[in-house]
């Protein structure tokens, strides 16, 4: 009903052509007004919908490119406004500007999608001349003259925690004052770089967040009343004659409440507007069983893989994913003919005949030296790769820096064909790629980049094209983005994958830390957490519920290391966990409002998070006692209705089964007892 009302309003605005070159835009959360004054776009107003305060009391003008490089010189521009149009069907406003010499057309585009969430903004710049033009950095979003309602606020941001969330992750806050100056540089090859998201929280009453819908190198910069989002300031690139450059989308949203309220608004936008369409008839998130070390890694044979597929079925998992162990060498993407003389046919038949889905790990931008037919031999396509390789250089089974640059049109075209071949030939339902489809440095000539600073832009654009063609051809294919764990973790990525691996250290504590950090920006359903038992911490990572629950807060993918040693009790505990995930947890994840009720996990203090589904009116408190001598903890919940009654029960008996008022659960709290270290529980709440 809300969507229809919004569209009717937009249709009326289109017919009225809103007087004075000014257009109001709004989502369910965020209200704005965009105008053109003195031939220049201006964001005149930005506020929580229905609230009188304004984050931009003086307006924020959008600076259009003052000059471009053209035919060997710098040409000043003279942009002229040609009108604005509001497309009601897409809730999208386009302001059109032209430049005569060189002939160019620029469109500044705003979108206010119906429902919860932010406004989006991006630009397109078309070169209508007969020669290339050189464009320098153009902001995706510039909020100048930013004034915090009430004057007191804190700034929030997070790091991705890609390689190991304990070392590379984090949630950060800082008081916003006149001296505050912070640059958040996002990098798709740096697991410690920030997610391109930032929030300004005013007490517990309202806030504002921004983000960037792109996976290349960029930055968010906040200082002294300015908030800028986009490519790095030194960015520049060439636009050939007749082509159009897209300045990636950024977004800005306003919200009522605390930081978790703002995150929930953004989560709804991600799930409803950014996430690719989900495959038909398949549960989301799927319960996946990843096969890597458990069958002997790259020594595994057909019988080993079939045994693991049987374990996947027997333990209740739904998607079977052979990882980096099935091929003879990176770049030679066929089942190793020595270890798998029947290719994958027996495995594919077993998986599908037993009602499971079949996935596969493929690092399809990697190459090697290979004489094998069909392999990506670097010697035959040396100019596709990020650097020159000496033919005598030793190539490992996985040679991580032997990467193609998808900014090469030829490399991208090959990748499009190869990924589609893999899905078709191997009858895949699920395709996982790994480090790294997006590069930031390339020493080759002949690719789309020209200046070094534009490598990641064109590499990301090439990667997006590969993924988009896969999704169009195979609408029922799930796509997982790994990239060495969560090295790529952003809002452009989630437009091109269904899952983002949240950290590459597959252990209880890093999993919980990563989910704690990342859920400020991304919904838990898209964050895929892996589990290795007995690999990192022999107390926390035993094959028990404590480890499984650390990943069950997101899209859980189990990754056994030596399941042959599991006891019958441990096997039964996995079966119990998959049943709980399917029946109780997964429905909540599709609509989870995440409450960060305890401090970030540190391995010493109790930690936990509370998920509540507004549509189902029930939720889960995940609670963990790590290496801590305290047997009891009082936990105060958030987000409940004070006057409503809630039935409380626990999976393992750590809390009494009773019915309590929401006010008591939030003010007095819930007493929980976990008698041993490295234990946990799931507390279930249902509104009466």
LUMVOZA-920190 format. One line per field, with one value per residue (C-alpha): residue in one letter; x, y, z. Coordinates in steps of 0.2 Angstrom, whole numbers. Example, Ala and Ser with C-alpha at 12.3 -4.5 7.8 and 13.67 -1.06 7.14 Angstrom:
vokol (a  s)
xx (62  68)
yy (-22  -5)
zz (39  36)
***
This chain:
vokol (x  x  x  x  x  x  x  x  x  x  x  x  x  x  x  x  x  x  x  x  x  x  x  x  x  x  x  x  x  x  x  x  x  x  x  x  x  x  x  x  x  x  x  x  x  x  x  x  x  x  x  x  x  x  x  x  x  x  x  x  x  x  x  x  x  x  x  x  x  x  x  x  x  x  x  x  x  x  x  x  x  x  x  x  x  x  x  x  x  x  x  x  x  x  x  x  x  x  x  x  x  x  x  x  x  x  x  x  x  x  x  x  x  x  x  x  x  x  x  x  x  x  x  x  x  x  x  x  x  x  x  x  x  x  x  x  x  x  x  x  x  x  x  x  x  x  x  x  x  x  x  x  x  x  x  x  x  x  x  x  x  x  x  x  x  x  x  x  x  x  x  x  x  x  x  x  x  x  x  x  x  x  x  x  x  x  x  x  x  x  x  x  x  x  x  x  x  x  x  x  x  x  x  x  x  x  x  x  x  x  x  x  x  x  x  x  x  x  x  x  x  x  x  x  x  x  x  x  x  x  x  x  x  x  x  x  x  x  x  x  x  x  x  x  x  x  x  x  x  x  x  x  x  x  x  x  x  x  x  x  x  x  x  x  x  x  x  x  x  x  x  x  x  x  x  x  x  x  x  x  x  x  x  x  x  x  x  x  x  x  x  x  x  x  x  x  x  x  x  x  x  x  x  x  x  x  x  x  x  x  x  x  x  x  x  x  x  x  x  x  x  x  x  x  x  x  x  x  x  x  x  x  x  x  x  x  x  x  x  x  x  x  x  x  x  x  x  x  x  x  x  x  x  x  x  x  x  x  x  x  x  x  x  x  x  x  x  x  x  x  x  x  x  x  x  x  x  x  x  x  x  x  x  x  x  x  x  x  x  x  x  x  x  x  x  x  x  x  x  x  x  x  x  x  x  x  x  x  x  x  x  x  x  x  x  x  x  x  x  x  x  x  x  x  x  x  x  x  x  x  x  x  x  x  x  x  x  x  x  x  x  x  x  x  x  x  x  x  x  x  x  x  x  x  x  x  x  x  x  x  x  x  x  x  x  x  x  x  x  x  x  x  x  x  x  x  x  x  x  x  x  x  x  x  x  x  x  x  x  x  x  x  x  x  x  x  x  x  x  x  x  x  x  x  x  x  x  x  x  x  x  x  x  x  x  x  x  x  x  x  x  x  x  x  x  x  x  x  x  x  x  x  x  x  x  x  x  x  x  x  x  x  x  x  x  x  x  x  x  x  x  x  x  x  x  x  x  x  x  x  x  x  x  x  x  x  x  x  x  x  x  x  x  x  x  x  x  x  x  x  x  x  x  x  x  x  x  x  x  x  x  x  x  x  x  x  x  x  x  x  x  x  x  x  x  x  x  x  x  x  x  x  x  x  x  x  x  x  x  x  x  x  x  x  x  x  x  x  x  x  x  x  x  x  x  x  x  x  x  x  x  x  x  x  x  x  x  x  x  x  x  x  x  x  x  x  x  x  x  x  x  x  x  x  x  x  x  x  x  x  x  x  x  x  x  x  x  x  x  x  x  x  x  x  x  x  x  x)
xx (0  14  22  6  3  21  20  3  12  26  14  6  22  27  11  13  31  34  35  52  63  61  56  52  58  55  56  47  61  70  63  73  70  81  81  91  97  108  110  116  109  106  100  89  83  87  78  69  52  39  52  55  74  85  103  106  99  109  107  121  125  132  148  148  165  173  184  189  204  200  211  227  221  210  193  183  165  149  135  117  102  90  76  71  60  53  49  35  37  55  54  68  72  85  92  99  114  123  140  143  162  166  148  143  128  127  113  112  100  91  81  68  63  47  49  62  79  89  89  102  112  123  128  131  142  141  154  146  162  172  188  191  188  198  187  194  185  167  159  145  138  143  134  141  135  130  122  118  101  104  122  129  133  144  151  151  161  166  181  178  188  191  207  203  190  200  214  207  189  181  167  173  164  171  163  159  167  175  192  185  193  191  194  188  197  189  200  193  210  212  203  206  199  182  166  160  147  147  133  131  120  112  109  97  84  89  103  110  120  129  136  144  137  154  167  182  194  185  183  170  177  169  176  170  152  156  153  159  157  165  181  197  201  216  204  204  200  197  179  180  170  152  153  146  155  144  149  144  129  130  116  110  97  89  81  73  80  97  111  102  86  96  104  87  81  97  95  78  84  98  87  73  82  100  101  99  83  83  82  64  59  75  77  87  99  103  112  128  141  158  171  189  200  189  192  211  211  219  222  204  197  179  175  180  169  154  157  156  141  132  137  130  113  113  117  103  113  105  119  135  150  167  180  197  202  194  204  222  229  222  216  212  194  190  189  206  206  218  208  191  192  173  174  160  146  144  145  132  120  122  119  104  96  96  87  102  109  126  139  157  172  181  194  190  201  217  228  244  257  248  248  231  218  205  216  219  238  246  259  245  236  250  242  226  235  240  259  271  276  293  290  302  292  286  267  258  242  234  245  236  244  242  226  217  212  193  197  203  189  196  199  181  173  183  177  159  160  170  158  143  152  155  137  130  143  143  124  128  115  128  144  157  172  187  201  201  190  193  211  218  235  239  255  248  244  229  216  202  212  225  231  234  221  207  212  200  185  187  191  175  164  171  167  150  147  152  140  126  126  127  111  102  106  104  90  90  109  115  131  143  157  172  187  199  185  177  190  176  162  151  135  140  146  129  120  130  131  118  131  146  159  161  178  192  196  183  183  170  176  181  164  155  166  163  144  144  153  146  128  129  129  123  109  114  106  119  134  141  150  161  166  182  182  198  208  211  205  203  191  180  180  176  162  149  134  146  155  139  129  143  140  121  118  121  121  130  141  149  167  172  191  190  172  178  183  166  157  139  134  143  135  118  122  125  108  99  107  102  84  84  91  78  63  67  82  81  63  69  84  73  67  79  80  98  101  119  114  132  149  159  165  183  184  184  168  150  144  127  115  97  87  69  57  44  33  34  34  47  66  82  94  111  122  140  151  169  184  176  174  156  143  128  124  109  105  94  85  80  66  52  35  35  16  16  19  33  35  53  61  78  86  98  89  100  85  68  53  41  30  37  32  43  47  54  65  72  74  77  84  84  95  105  116  129  139  154  166  164  145  131  112  98  84  68  55  37  25  9)
yy (0  12  9  13  29  35  32  41  56  55  54  70  79  73  81  97  99  106  125  134  120  112  94  86  68  56  38  31  38  52  68  80  94  96  112  120  138  149  134  123  108  111  99  111  101  84  78  64  62  72  81  100  99  101  94  107  123  133  120  109  114  101  107  101  98  115  109  93  87  88  87  90  105  109  115  125  120  131  119  124  117  109  104  90  75  64  46  40  22  22  36  44  63  67  84  87  99  101  109  115  114  100  93  84  79  77  70  72  58  56  41  40  21  18  10  11  18  32  43  38  50  47  55  51  61  57  62  68  74  65  64  57  68  67  68  72  67  71  68  55  65  81  87  104  116  101  106  93  96  99  102  86  70  55  48  29  19  1  -9  -24  -37  -47  -58  -59  -48  -49  -40  -30  -27  -15  -3  15  31  48  64  76  93  107  98  81  76  58  50  33  25  9  -3  -20  -28  -22  -32  -19  -5  3  -2  13  18  32  37  53  49  63  56  42  53  54  52  52  39  39  25  22  9  4  -8  1  12  27  37  45  62  71  87  104  104  94  76  69  52  46  42  47  66  61  51  54  44  45  44  39  48  42  34  38  38  33  42  28  30  36  37  47  42  50  41  42  33  26  19  2  10  18  2  -7  7  3  -16  -15  -5  -17  -32  -24  -13  -19  -37  -47  -56  -72  -89  -96  -109  -109  -104  -89  -90  -107  -119  -123  -137  -132  -145  -140  -148  -162  -173  -170  -153  -154  -173  -177  -190  -195  -206  -193  -180  -192  -196  -177  -175  -189  -180  -164  -173  -182  -167  -156  -145  -139  -134  -144  -133  -141  -127  -124  -143  -150  -144  -148  -130  -113  -107  -125  -125  -143  -157  -165  -180  -189  -188  -187  -198  -196  -177  -171  -182  -194  -180  -169  -184  -188  -171  -167  -184  -182  -165  -154  -139  -140  -126  -124  -113  -105  -91  -87  -72  -82  -90  -100  -108  -123  -133  -141  -138  -124  -118  -100  -100  -83  -86  -85  -70  -61  -44  -48  -49  -36  -39  -48  -65  -74  -91  -98  -92  -106  -106  -113  -123  -106  -92  -77  -63  -71  -60  -54  -36  -36  -18  -27  -29  -46  -53  -48  -56  -72  -71  -69  -85  -95  -92  -96  -112  -118  -115  -124  -138  -143  -139  -127  -120  -109  -101  -95  -84  -79  -67  -56  -51  -32  -26  -9  -10  -15  -12  -16  -5  -8  -9  3  12  26  34  21  30  23  4  -1  9  0  -17  -15  -11  -26  -37  -30  -34  -52  -55  -46  -57  -72  -66  -63  -80  -90  -82  -97  -96  -91  -80  -80  -66  -72  -62  -68  -67  -50  -40  -34  -28  -14  -9  -11  -29  -34  -28  -42  -56  -64  -67  -58  -69  -59  -64  -77  -83  -97  -96  -92  -76  -68  -73  -65  -49  -48  -50  -37  -24  -27  -27  -9  -7  -24  -36  -52  -63  -57  -60  -77  -84  -100  -112  -123  -134  -136  -125  -109  -111  -128  -122  -110  -120  -138  -145  -139  -127  -113  -113  -116  -102  -90  -92  -95  -76  -74  -85  -101  -111  -126  -130  -146  -150  -168  -173  -192  -188  -181  -191  -196  -183  -170  -176  -175  -157  -152  -159  -150  -134  -135  -139  -124  -113  -119  -118  -102  -92  -91  -84  -70  -66  -60  -46  -45  -29  -31  -24  -23  -26  -30  -24  -30  -48  -48  -67  -61  -53  -60  -55  -57  -49  -48  -50  -46  -48  -35  -45  -61  -53  -65  -64  -72  -67  -75  -76  -82  -84  -85  -86  -78  -83  -75  -88  -76  -61  -49  -44  -29  -31  -17  -13  -21  -13  -9  -13  -30  -47  -59  -77  -81  -99  -105  -119  -125  -119  -104  -93  -97  -100  -86  -72  -55  -37  -28  -14  -26  -35  -18  -10  -24  -36  -55  -66  -79  -93  -102  -113  -116  -106  -107  -111  -102  -102  -96  -87  -86  -72  -72  -57  -63)
zz (0  4  -13  -22  -12  -16  -35  -36  -28  -40  -55  -49  -47  -65  -72  -62  -67  -49  -50  -50  -55  -38  -34  -18  -15  -1  5  20  31  21  14  2  -10  -26  -35  -49  -45  -56  -68  -54  -45  -26  -13  -4  11  19  34  43  34  44  55  53  56  41  39  25  30  17  4  -4  -22  -34  -43  -61  -70  -73  -86  -96  -106  -125  -140  -131  -120  -105  -111  -99  -98  -98  -93  -97  -89  -101  -89  -76  -78  -64  -69  -58  -62  -56  -43  -52  -55  -69  -71  -89  -93  -109  -114  -132  -134  -132  -135  -119  -109  -91  -81  -62  -56  -39  -35  -20  -20  -11  6  19  16  8  -7  -21  -32  -47  -63  -81  -93  -111  -124  -140  -148  -161  -149  -132  -117  -100  -85  -67  -51  -49  -32  -31  -17  -9  7  10  24  34  51  64  72  90  88  97  87  85  69  67  54  52  45  34  44  28  32  51  59  76  68  53  58  71  75  78  85  87  93  79  83  73  72  67  50  44  27  25  10  4  -6  -13  -10  8  21  34  25  29  22  12  25  38  51  61  77  86  104  103  93  75  63  45  35  18  8  -9  -21  -29  -26  -33  -23  -16  0  12  19  33  40  46  39  23  19  2  -6  -22  -31  -24  -27  -39  -50  -69  -84  -103  -111  -129  -142  -141  -124  -107  -90  -75  -59  -46  -35  -17  -5  10  22  38  52  69  84  88  77  76  70  56  52  50  38  27  29  21  7  4  4  -6  -18  -20  -18  -34  -37  -27  -36  -37  -25  -15  3  8  15  10  22  13  16  10  5  6  19  25  10  9  0  -18  -15  -14  -25  -31  -17  -4  -12  -13  6  10  -1  9  25  18  15  32  42  35  24  7  -5  -7  -13  -18  -14  -20  -22  -38  -53  -58  -57  -56  -73  -79  -74  -76  -64  -62  -74  -63  -47  -55  -71  -73  -71  -59  -67  -52  -40  -49  -50  -32  -26  -37  -35  -16  -17  -14  -24  -32  -30  -35  -30  -45  -45  -63  -64  -60  -73  -74  -86  -93  -109  -105  -118  -113  -98  -95  -100  -96  -110  -123  -115  -107  -110  -100  -84  -71  -74  -85  -79  -83  -91  -79  -64  -52  -52  -36  -37  -33  -38  -30  -40  -57  -60  -75  -76  -81  -87  -102  -114  -121  -103  -98  -114  -110  -92  -97  -108  -96  -81  -92  -98  -80  -75  -90  -91  -73  -70  -56  -44  -35  -40  -28  -34  -24  -23  -33  -47  -44  -45  -40  -49  -67  -76  -93  -108  -119  -105  -102  -88  -93  -78  -64  -53  -64  -63  -50  -58  -75  -66  -56  -71  -80  -65  -64  -82  -80  -65  -73  -88  -77  -68  -84  -92  -76  -65  -53  -49  -32  -33  -18  -17  -7  -13  1  14  16  6  -5  6  0  -8  -26  -22  -15  -31  -40  -27  -15  -1  5  14  30  36  31  48  50  69  82  89  72  65  79  78  59  61  75  64  47  53  56  37  29  34  42  29  16  27  25  40  38  52  53  69  79  67  77  95  102  116  106  89  95  84  96  96  102  86  75  83  80  62  63  65  47  31  39  28  38  32  41  43  50  52  53  71  76  90  87  100  90  73  82  88  70  64  79  74  55  61  72  58  46  57  68  63  44  44  56  45  31  41  56  66  73  91  97  115  122  118  103  106  113  118  137  141  138  121  112  99  98  82  81  66  66  53  63  80  87  89  95  108  104  120  122  137  131  142  156  175  176  176  175  165  165  147  144  127  115  102  111  115  133  136  127  134  127  130  134  132  129  119  132  148  152  155  164  153  157  150  154  149  136  149  161  147  142  159  172  159  157  169  160  167  157  169  159  148  129  130  123  121  110  119  109  112  105  107  114)
***
